[in-house]
Amino acid sequence: MAILGVPSTSIVDSTSVGRSLITASDAAAARVIMELAAVDDVTFNSVSSVDGSFSGTLDTEVGGSNRLFNLGSDADVAAGNTEYLETSFDTNVATIAAKSTGTGVDRGLTLESAGTSKLIGTYARIYAGVNLSINCFGTTTQFGSNLQPSSDNTRFCGIEGNRWSSVASYDGSFSGTLDTEVGGSYRLFNLGSDADVAAGNTEYLEIYASANVFNIAQKSTGTGVDRQLTVGSTTDTGRTVVAGTTVRFYNGNSLIQSVQAGYSTFYENGIRPTADGVQTCGMDVLRWATVYGVDGSFSGNLNVEDGGAFQFYGLGTEGDTNTEYLRFDTVGNDFELATVATGTGSAGSLYIGAGGSSNVMFRSDHTRIFQYLRPQTTNTVDMGTDALRFRKSYFTDGDFSGDIIVAANVDFTGLPTSDPVVAGRIWNDSGTMKISAG
């Protein structure tokens, strides 16, 4: 039925703005006037009011919505200028949206609470325009747009006591320091991933600290292989530097080289070239100051350059105060082999021999012959010269096939004074020199 009017203004008054439409005390009278039972519902085409208060539920039926206007009114939505917040269902989706018509502007929407603000649902989604930006479901939050702080270097992604368990990304760029806290490590994978390390097949390079030692090591699990580790490359134009108070190189678990300030120590089979007779140890203009070795073996030439010498020490070493050594060097345009001593050392004899026996001994005051002294060819080599003669010669016997020339006196005081009874022997018979007939 239609209600055309209500005679009592105490119950309904559409001309007096601000008065209650129907008060609780007049509800029964209003139903009588409208000929309604206590359980009947009435739907008004439109209700306009300054305030409203409901002690029950305010329902908006299917197809309706709730609108909160910032500009215009409900009558202007179809063809006017409006700005409003609307709560409605859109294709079975409950929607709270800021809307506008005409010259109105879609205003911002702020959800604010002095307590905790919540978005609850199987899926909680946040859109930027028509683009899904954040999608929350179960224990997962997906981002459909970039995640960035409001200003540079002012926000955290996790904090000291609340860290992300894992971060997976294609690329990463840091303008500050990338820290791995105590107990963590860097891993660069060639096979598998971090999840496979415990019980899978992996190959990776790891940077970590263990027992107060920092390590860079290639590792593997399962069927993975320990791959080669190369520092630097053949295309590098700069230096590759490995620095530390002590730098050590291992082959497996065996220490092979230790580099310290001023020297390197080798623990295995020393240094060797990649091919025989190809690489050099030092250069013509960059020489080692001193080389110490127990033994040395050379299949080519052992050269001592101009100004150098061979020195074989029997006491001390080069630089010591007290030394004894054999020196082979040059004196002007000549070569010299000599024993030398410094300090309390003694310049000993120099022996030259063959077949394990000494043939000649040289001392500072004489030379001693231990074997025969003979020329290479008969009657071709002299002993002394006309200008450089031996002062004295002492022989037990003498045998000459040529002439004996005496330029001074011949002393026969040692001749026997009786016939030696040896044919050819000379003897002194009371001042007369005689030859024994035997």
LOBARO-675336 format. One record per residue (C-alpha): chain; residue number from 1; residue in three letters; x, y, z. Coordinates in Angstrom, 2 decimals. Each point is the difference from the previous one (the first is absolute). Layout:
<pts>
- A:NUM:ala:X:Y:Z
...
</pts>
This chain:
<pts>
- A:1:met:0.00:0.00:0.00
- A:2:ala:1.07:3.62:-0.41
- A:3:ile:0.22:2.44:2.85
- A:4:leu:-1.03:3.42:-1.17
- A:5:gly:0.40:1.93:3.23
- A:6:val:0.23:-0.14:3.74
- A:7:pro:-2.20:2.47:1.92
- A:8:ser:2.14:0.11:3.14
- A:9:thr:3.20:2.11:-0.31
- A:10:ser:1.14:-1.43:3.33
- A:11:ile:0.61:-3.24:-1.76
- A:12:val:1.22:0.86:-3.55
- A:13:asp:1.01:3.49:-1.10
- A:14:ser:1.79:0.50:-3.32
- A:15:thr:0.02:3.78:0.20
- A:16:ser:1.72:0.52:3.31
- A:17:val:3.68:-0.86:-0.51
- A:18:gly:1.69:-1.36:3.08
- A:19:arg:-2.96:-1.66:1.67
- A:20:ser:-0.17:-3.71:0.61
- A:21:leu:-1.94:-1.83:-2.68
- A:22:ile:-1.36:-2.66:2.24
- A:23:thr:0.80:-0.17:3.66
- A:24:ala:-0.05:-3.21:1.93
- A:25:ser:-3.06:1.11:2.00
- A:26:asp:-1.98:0.79:-3.18
- A:27:ala:0.85:-3.19:-1.89
- A:28:ala:-3.22:-1.73:0.95
- A:29:ala:-2.10:3.01:-0.98
- A:30:ala:1.82:0.24:-3.34
- A:31:arg:-0.82:-3.65:-0.80
- A:32:val:-3.67:0.65:0.78
- A:33:ile:-0.07:3.06:-2.30
- A:34:met:1.77:-1.97:-2.78
- A:35:glu:-2.26:-2.99:0.62
- A:36:leu:3.05:-2.25:0.53
- A:37:ala:0.30:-3.01:2.22
- A:38:ala:2.92:-0.24:2.43
- A:39:val:1.87:-2.41:-2.31
- A:40:asp:-0.65:1.81:-3.31
- A:41:asp:2.93:1.63:-1.91
- A:42:val:-0.22:3.28:-1.88
- A:43:thr:2.39:1.03:-2.79
- A:44:phe:0.36:3.72:-0.63
- A:45:asn:1.06:1.25:-3.43
- A:46:ser:2.39:2.45:1.69
- A:47:val:0.75:1.12:3.52
- A:48:ser:1.73:3.30:0.69
- A:49:ser:1.22:0.81:3.47
- A:50:val:2.63:2.04:1.84
- A:51:asp:0.78:-2.77:2.51
- A:52:gly:-1.01:-3.56:0.48
- A:53:ser:0.43:-2.56:2.75
- A:54:phe:-0.75:-3.71:-0.18
- A:55:ser:0.05:-2.44:2.87
- A:56:gly:-0.31:-2.95:-2.35
- A:57:thr:1.55:-0.91:-3.31
- A:58:leu:0.06:2.45:-2.91
- A:59:asp:-0.42:-2.20:-3.06
- A:60:thr:0.58:0.92:-3.61
- A:61:glu:-1.83:-2.46:-2.19
- A:62:val:1.37:-1.71:-3.12
- A:63:gly:0.74:2.56:-2.73
- A:64:gly:0.28:2.91:2.42
- A:65:ser:3.02:1.73:1.44
- A:66:asn:1.10:2.44:2.66
- A:67:arg:1.38:3.33:-1.22
- A:68:leu:1.84:2.66:2.03
- A:69:phe:0.11:3.26:-1.98
- A:70:asn:2.79:2.57:-0.08
- A:71:leu:-1.58:1.89:-2.96
- A:72:gly:-3.58:-0.10:-1.36
- A:73:ser:-2.64:-2.48:1.09
- A:74:asp:-1.61:-3.23:-1.07
- A:75:ala:-2.16:1.88:-2.49
- A:76:asp:3.12:1.35:-1.76
- A:77:val:1.69:-3.35:-0.60
- A:78:ala:-1.74:-0.66:-3.29
- A:79:ala:0.73:3.38:-1.62
- A:80:gly:1.70:2.32:2.43
- A:81:asn:3.24:0.74:1.79
- A:82:thr:0.65:-2.31:2.92
- A:83:glu:2.75:-1.39:2.19
- A:84:tyr:-0.97:-2.83:2.31
- A:85:leu:1.09:-3.13:1.81
- A:86:glu:-2.15:-2.99:-0.92
- A:87:thr:-0.42:-3.35:1.73
- A:88:ser:-1.52:-2.49:-2.43
- A:89:phe:0.15:-3.44:-1.57
- A:90:asp:1.68:-0.10:-3.42
- A:91:thr:-0.33:-3.40:-1.77
- A:92:asn:-0.24:-1.87:3.29
- A:93:val:2.91:2.00:1.44
- A:94:ala:-0.66:2.29:2.94
- A:95:thr:1.59:3.34:-0.91
- A:96:ile:0.86:3.20:1.86
- A:97:ala:1.00:2.58:-2.60
- A:98:ala:0.54:3.73:-0.40
- A:99:lys:-1.98:1.10:-3.09
- A:100:ser:-0.91:3.15:-1.90
- A:101:thr:-2.16:1.30:-2.85
- A:102:gly:0.13:3.13:-2.12
- A:103:thr:2.69:2.38:1.19
- A:104:gly:0.43:-1.91:3.23
- A:105:val:3.37:-1.52:0.88
- A:106:asp:0.73:-3.52:1.22
- A:107:arg:1.23:0.85:3.48
- A:108:gly:2.44:-1.93:2.13
- A:109:leu:-1.26:-2.66:2.36
- A:110:thr:1.57:-0.29:3.43
- A:111:leu:-0.62:-2.92:2.35
- A:112:glu:0.91:1.20:3.48
- A:113:ser:-0.37:-1.37:3.48
- A:114:ala:1.39:0.83:3.41
- A:115:gly:0.28:-3.75:0.43
- A:116:thr:0.90:-2.66:-2.57
- A:117:ser:-1.30:0.31:-3.55
- A:118:lys:-0.62:-3.36:-1.68
- A:119:leu:-0.80:-1.28:-3.49
- A:120:ile:-1.40:-3.50:0.53
- A:121:gly:-0.86:-2.55:-2.64
- A:122:thr:1.21:-3.17:-1.68
- A:123:tyr:1.64:2.43:-2.41
- A:124:ala:0.84:3.56:1.02
- A:125:arg:0.86:2.05:-3.08
- A:126:ile:1.13:3.58:-0.52
- A:127:tyr:-0.24:1.58:-3.45
- A:128:ala:1.60:3.10:-1.51
- A:129:gly:-2.62:0.94:-2.60
- A:130:val:-0.79:-3.25:-1.77
- A:131:asn:3.43:-1.51:0.80
- A:132:leu:0.24:-2.53:2.82
- A:133:ser:2.79:1.27:2.25
- A:134:ile:-0.23:-2.20:3.10
- A:135:asn:-1.64:-3.41:0.28
- A:136:cys:-0.09:-1.66:3.43
- A:137:phe:-1.18:-3.59:0.41
- A:138:gly:0.85:-2.67:2.56
- A:139:thr:3.59:0.66:1.14
- A:140:thr:0.98:1.62:-3.31
- A:141:thr:0.03:3.62:-1.13
- A:142:gln:0.54:0.70:-3.69
- A:143:phe:0.98:3.36:-1.44
- A:144:gly:-1.17:0.90:-3.48
- A:145:ser:1.94:3.26:-0.06
- A:146:asn:3.37:1.28:1.14
- A:147:leu:0.72:0.08:3.72
- A:148:gln:2.00:3.10:0.93
- A:149:pro:0.56:2.26:3.02
- A:150:ser:-1.52:3.46:0.13
- A:151:ser:3.48:1.59:0.09
- A:152:asp:3.55:-1.20:-0.59
- A:153:asn:1.89:-1.70:2.85
- A:154:thr:-2.69:0.62:2.67
- A:155:arg:-2.02:-3.25:0.23
- A:156:phe:0.78:-3.58:1.02
- A:157:cys:-0.95:-3.31:-1.61
- A:158:gly:0.00:-2.11:3.13
- A:159:ile:1.79:0.98:3.22
- A:160:glu:2.73:-1.39:2.24
- A:161:gly:-2.35:-2.25:1.99
- A:162:asn:-2.48:-0.81:-2.77
- A:163:arg:1.73:-1.18:-3.17
- A:164:trp:-1.41:-1.56:-3.16
- A:165:ser:0.74:-3.73:-0.04
- A:166:ser:0.90:0.11:-3.70
- A:167:val:0.11:2.58:-2.81
- A:168:ala:-0.15:-1.22:-3.61
- A:169:ser:0.75:2.47:-2.80
- A:170:tyr:1.38:0.14:-3.54
- A:171:asp:2.23:3.02:0.58
- A:172:gly:1.10:2.11:2.95
- A:173:ser:1.76:3.33:0.28
- A:174:phe:1.33:1.59:3.17
- A:175:ser:1.52:3.47:0.31
- A:176:gly:1.04:-0.64:3.61
- A:177:thr:1.45:-3.03:1.78
- A:178:leu:-1.32:-3.54:-0.54
- A:179:asp:0.58:-1.75:3.33
- A:180:thr:-0.17:-3.69:0.80
- A:181:glu:-0.23:-0.41:3.76
- A:182:val:1.95:-2.52:2.10
- A:183:gly:-0.87:-3.55:-1.03
- A:184:gly:-1.16:0.94:-3.50
- A:185:ser:1.76:-0.28:-3.36
- A:186:tyr:-0.12:1.00:-3.67
- A:187:arg:-0.75:-2.80:-2.47
- A:188:leu:0.29:0.22:-3.80
- A:189:phe:-1.65:-3.04:-1.61
- A:190:asn:1.02:-1.79:-3.19
- A:191:leu:-2.38:-2.91:0.68
- A:192:gly:-3.03:-0.26:2.27
- A:193:ser:-1.00:2.60:2.58
- A:194:asp:0.26:0.70:3.70
- A:195:ala:-2.91:-2.34:0.67
- A:196:asp:1.96:-2.90:-1.57
- A:197:val:3.16:0.32:2.12
- A:198:ala:-1.24:-2.20:2.86
- A:199:ala:-1.13:-2.93:-2.15
- A:200:gly:0.35:0.75:-3.70
- A:201:asn:2.44:0.48:-2.86
- A:202:thr:1.82:3.32:0.10
- A:203:glu:3.14:1.80:-1.17
- A:204:tyr:0.71:3.38:1.52
- A:205:leu:2.60:2.53:1.09
- A:206:glu:-0.29:0.97:3.66
- A:207:ile:1.48:2.91:1.95
- A:208:tyr:-0.19:-0.65:3.71
- A:209:ala:1.81:0.18:3.36
- A:210:ser:0.96:-3.15:1.92
- A:211:ala:2.07:-0.22:3.21
- A:212:asn:0.98:3.68:-0.35
- A:213:val:1.28:-0.58:-3.56
- A:214:phe:-1.62:1.55:-3.07
- A:215:asn:-0.42:-2.42:-2.91
- A:216:ile:-0.81:0.16:-3.71
- A:217:ala:-0.60:-3.56:-1.16
- A:218:gln:-1.67:-1.95:-2.80
- A:219:lys:-2.27:-2.70:1.42
- A:220:ser:-2.40:-2.70:-1.15
- A:221:thr:-2.59:-2.46:1.31
- A:222:gly:-1.54:-3.18:-1.45
- A:223:thr:1.10:-0.55:-3.59
- A:224:gly:1.41:3.53:-0.23
- A:225:val:3.68:0.50:-0.84
- A:226:asp:2.53:2.29:1.71
- A:227:arg:0.63:2.43:-2.83
- A:228:gln:3.12:2.06:-0.76
- A:229:leu:0.35:3.37:1.72
- A:230:thr:1.63:2.74:-2.08
- A:231:val:0.91:3.41:1.42
- A:232:gly:0.29:2.59:-2.78
- A:233:ser:-0.18:-0.73:-3.73
- A:234:thr:2.16:0.08:-3.11
- A:235:thr:-1.82:3.14:-1.14
- A:236:asp:0.66:2.00:3.17
- A:237:thr:2.11:3.11:-0.59
- A:238:gly:0.40:0.82:3.69
- A:239:arg:1.66:-1.83:2.86
- A:240:thr:-1.44:-2.93:1.92
- A:241:val:1.07:0.50:3.62
- A:242:val:-0.11:-2.55:2.84
- A:243:ala:0.99:1.88:3.17
- A:244:gly:0.55:-0.93:3.65
- A:245:thr:2.68:-0.23:2.69
- A:246:thr:0.37:-3.64:-1.08
- A:247:val:-1.45:-1.40:-3.25
- A:248:arg:-0.01:-3.79:-0.30
- A:249:phe:-0.63:-2.29:-2.97
- A:250:tyr:-1.17:-3.58:0.44
- A:251:asn:-0.25:-3.04:-2.25
- A:252:gly:-2.91:-1.84:1.56
- A:253:asn:0.88:0.00:3.69
- A:254:ser:3.75:0.34:-0.64
- A:255:leu:1.64:3.39:0.49
- A:256:ile:2.21:0.69:-3.03
- A:257:gln:0.88:3.70:0.36
- A:258:ser:-0.11:2.67:2.68
- A:259:val:0.55:3.65:-0.94
- A:260:gln:1.07:2.36:2.78
- A:261:ala:1.56:3.45:0.18
- A:262:gly:3.37:-0.20:-1.76
- A:263:tyr:-0.02:-3.69:-0.97
- A:264:ser:-1.95:-3.03:-1.25
- A:265:thr:0.30:-3.52:1.42
- A:266:phe:-0.55:-3.12:-2.13
- A:267:tyr:-1.00:-3.30:1.67
- A:268:glu:-0.28:-2.48:-2.86
- A:269:asn:2.22:-0.67:-3.04
- A:270:gly:0.90:3.64:-0.46
- A:271:ile:-0.31:2.06:-3.16
- A:272:arg:0.15:-1.51:-3.45
- A:273:pro:-0.73:1.23:-3.54
- A:274:thr:-2.84:-1.32:-2.15
- A:275:ala:2.47:-1.25:-2.63
- A:276:asp:3.70:-0.89:-0.01
- A:277:gly:2.33:2.84:-0.97
- A:278:val:-2.79:2.51:-0.76
- A:279:gln:-0.67:2.24:3.02
- A:280:thr:2.56:2.17:1.80
- A:281:cys:0.58:0.65:3.69
- A:282:gly:0.82:3.69:0.11
- A:283:met:0.97:2.24:-2.92
- A:284:asp:3.12:1.66:-1.34
- A:285:val:-1.07:3.30:1.61
- A:286:leu:-1.93:-1.50:2.96
- A:287:arg:2.23:-2.47:1.84
- A:288:trp:-0.40:-1.72:3.37
- A:289:ala:2.34:1.57:2.57
- A:290:thr:1.07:-3.36:1.46
- A:291:val:-1.00:-3.61:-0.65
- A:292:tyr:0.53:-2.60:2.77
- A:293:gly:-0.21:-3.71:-0.80
- A:294:val:1.27:-3.31:1.31
- A:295:asp:0.59:-1.44:-3.45
- A:296:gly:-0.11:1.36:-3.52
- A:297:ser:-0.05:-1.64:-3.38
- A:298:phe:0.36:1.69:-3.38
- A:299:ser:-0.28:-1.70:-3.38
- A:300:gly:1.11:3.17:-1.79
- A:301:asn:2.53:2.72:0.79
- A:302:leu:0.54:1.43:3.46
- A:303:asn:1.10:3.55:-0.78
- A:304:val:1.54:2.58:2.31
- A:305:glu:-0.30:3.43:-1.57
- A:306:asp:2.78:2.60:-0.10
- A:307:gly:0.93:1.04:3.54
- A:308:gly:-1.28:-3.19:1.60
- A:309:ala:1.85:-3.04:1.31
- A:310:phe:-0.40:-3.57:1.19
- A:311:gln:0.65:-0.30:3.74
- A:312:phe:0.04:-3.39:1.77
- A:313:tyr:-0.10:0.47:3.78
- A:314:gly:1.68:-2.24:2.56
- A:315:leu:-0.69:2.44:2.86
- A:316:gly:-2.77:2.58:0.32
- A:317:thr:-1.87:1.46:-2.95
- A:318:glu:-0.08:3.22:-1.97
- A:319:gly:-0.25:2.97:2.34
- A:320:asp:1.49:-1.80:3.03
- A:321:thr:3.09:1.37:1.74
- A:322:asn:1.84:-3.31:0.23
- A:323:thr:0.06:-1.96:-3.24
- A:324:glu:2.04:-2.51:-1.99
- A:325:tyr:-0.88:-0.58:-3.64
- A:326:leu:1.24:-0.87:-3.46
- A:327:arg:-0.52:2.81:-2.47
- A:328:phe:-0.12:-0.26:-3.77
- A:329:asp:-0.21:3.39:-1.65
- A:330:thr:1.70:2.41:-2.38
- A:331:val:2.96:2.29:0.73
- A:332:gly:0.20:2.51:-2.78
- A:333:asn:0.06:-2.05:-3.17
- A:334:asp:1.16:-3.11:1.84
- A:335:phe:-1.85:-2.74:1.86
- A:336:glu:0.98:-0.98:3.53
- A:337:leu:-0.70:-3.04:2.17
- A:338:ala:1.10:0.64:3.58
- A:339:thr:-0.69:-0.75:3.65
- A:340:val:-1.09:3.05:2.04
- A:341:ala:-0.48:0.66:3.69
- A:342:thr:-1.43:2.87:2.06
- A:343:gly:0.04:0.68:3.75
- A:344:thr:1.26:-2.99:1.93
- A:345:gly:-0.36:-2.27:-3.02
- A:346:ser:3.02:-1.70:-1.54
- A:347:ala:0.71:-0.13:-3.75
- A:348:gly:0.71:-3.72:-0.38
- A:349:ser:1.68:-1.93:-2.77
- A:350:leu:-1.47:-0.54:-3.44
- A:351:tyr:0.23:-3.57:-1.31
- A:352:ile:-0.51:-1.03:-3.60
- A:353:gly:-0.17:-3.69:-0.85
- A:354:ala:-1.45:-2.69:-2.20
- A:355:gly:-1.47:-3.44:0.56
- A:356:gly:-0.55:0.67:3.69
- A:357:ser:3.68:0.89:0.60
- A:358:ser:1.60:3.41:0.47
- A:359:asn:2.57:0.90:-2.64
- A:360:val:0.91:3.54:0.99
- A:361:met:-0.29:1.97:3.22
- A:362:phe:0.18:3.80:0.05
- A:363:arg:0.86:1.90:3.17
- A:364:ser:0.80:3.62:0.61
- A:365:asp:3.76:-0.79:0.28
- A:366:his:0.52:-3.00:-2.33
- A:367:thr:-1.49:-2.42:-2.50
- A:368:arg:0.27:-3.74:0.50
- A:369:ile:-0.12:-2.69:-2.70
- A:370:phe:-1.35:-3.41:0.96
- A:371:gln:0.28:-1.75:-3.38
- A:372:tyr:2.29:0.10:-3.02
- A:373:leu:0.67:3.34:-1.61
- A:374:arg:0.62:-0.46:-3.71
- A:375:pro:-0.50:1.80:-3.29
- A:376:gln:-2.71:-0.97:-2.48
- A:377:thr:2.66:-0.64:-2.72
- A:378:thr:3.74:-0.70:0.36
- A:379:asn:2.36:2.93:-0.42
- A:380:thr:-2.81:2.61:-0.59
- A:381:val:-0.60:1.60:3.41
- A:382:asp:2.43:2.01:2.15
- A:383:met:0.27:0.36:3.76
- A:384:gly:0.65:3.67:0.50
- A:385:thr:1.36:2.37:-2.64
- A:386:asp:3.28:1.72:-0.70
- A:387:ala:-1.34:3.05:1.84
- A:388:leu:-2.05:-1.80:2.67
- A:389:arg:2.01:-2.76:1.60
- A:390:phe:-0.61:-2.15:3.07
- A:391:arg:2.30:1.01:2.79
- A:392:lys:0.82:-3.51:1.18
- A:393:ser:-0.94:-3.50:-1.09
- A:394:tyr:0.26:-2.98:2.31
- A:395:phe:0.00:-3.48:-1.66
- A:396:thr:0.92:-3.44:1.20
- A:397:asp:0.93:-1.11:-3.51
- A:398:gly:0.26:1.66:-3.37
- A:399:asp:-0.06:-1.38:-3.51
- A:400:phe:0.72:2.27:-2.97
- A:401:ser:0.06:-1.00:-3.65
- A:402:gly:1.36:3.37:-1.09
- A:403:asp:2.59:2.51:1.13
- A:404:ile:0.41:1.35:3.50
- A:405:ile:1.03:3.64:-0.08
- A:406:val:1.28:1.58:3.17
- A:407:ala:0.28:3.78:-0.05
- A:408:ala:1.48:0.18:3.50
- A:409:asn:1.82:-2.22:2.45
- A:410:val:-0.72:-3.70:0.39
- A:411:asp:0.24:-1.13:3.59
- A:412:phe:1.33:-3.59:0.40
- A:413:thr:0.59:0.11:3.74
- A:414:gly:-2.50:-2.74:0.40
- A:415:leu:1.93:-2.53:-2.11
- A:416:pro:1.19:-3.16:1.72
- A:417:thr:3.72:-0.09:0.79
- A:418:ser:0.41:-3.68:-0.82
- A:419:asp:-0.84:-2.06:-3.06
- A:420:pro:-3.73:-0.84:0.16
- A:421:val:0.74:-3.00:-2.21
- A:422:val:-2.95:0.92:-2.24
- A:423:ala:0.89:0.46:-3.63
- A:424:gly:-0.41:3.63:-1.09
- A:425:arg:-0.17:1.49:3.48
- A:426:ile:2.20:3.04:0.77
- A:427:trp:2.04:0.09:3.16
- A:428:asn:2.65:2.29:1.57
- A:429:asp:3.39:-1.58:0.35
- A:430:ser:1.90:2.54:2.16
- A:431:gly:-0.98:2.92:-2.23
- A:432:thr:0.03:-1.97:-3.25
- A:433:met:-3.43:-0.73:-1.52
- A:434:lys:-0.14:-3.58:-1.27
- A:435:ile:-2.61:-2.24:-1.66
- A:436:ser:-0.48:-3.39:1.51
- A:437:ala:0.53:-3.02:-2.26
- A:438:gly:-2.21:-2.11:2.16
</pts>
